[in-house]
Amino acid sequence: MSKNLRRTYHSLGIVISQIVNVPFIAGAALTLLLFSLRPDVPQRVLGWGVSVIFLTVIPALSLLFYIPRRNEPWASTEKRQRVMSFVFMAVSYPIGFVVLKIVQAPPVFEAMMLTYVIVVLGLILVNLFFKASGHAAGVAGPVSAMIYLYGLIATPLIALIPLTMWARVRTKGHTLSQTIIGALLSAAITVAVLALYGFRPGQF
């Protein structure tokens, strides 16, 4: 592969990685769920708003850490942002879950928030022994939720998972095996939580 092509793939990988960033994918999934709930569902809009704040807005603030310091190598900037992103999520998700409990939000929003809480804990534990991709986990979770809740009509979303894996490998953020582990961990936790909350496959 030529040097120019490798550089092009690397740049494309960076762009894709940002498009499928965890907060943005979460926000899209939450908005789809909002419009899938009946208008008479109690606390429907409030539950969506709280979820967006703690799953999208607050975690997205970590993107400000992409602003480089003077003479800072890009690799250092990227590492700092990645660490702060994890910190923001680890703090924001549990608080969001508690707030959703307090306002008695629709169970689907509570379940989604809980999946993110458990996935972050899972990634922390897994990363003690093996590096797993948070990007892949952040895409595989909501994609699995959409397929579980909406059935076959949502299956085209599966394409986002290998696309994210390719992007992370091309940017040298993770190896293929690390993206696979992150995706499988998140998908399994998401399906388990939705099932424990009583949601049926294809319910929406």
RAQUIKA-V855967 format. One line per field, one symbol per residue. burial: + if it has 16 or more other C-alpha atoms within 10 Angstrom, else -. A space follows every 50 residues. Layout:
# RAQUIKA-V855967
burial: ???
This chain:
# RAQUIKA-V855967
burial: --------++--++-++--++++++++-++--++---------++-++++ ++++++++++-+--+------------+--++-+++-+++-+++-++-++ ----++++++++++++++++-+++------++++++++++++++++++++ +--+-----++++++++++++-++++-++++++++++-+++-++----+- +---
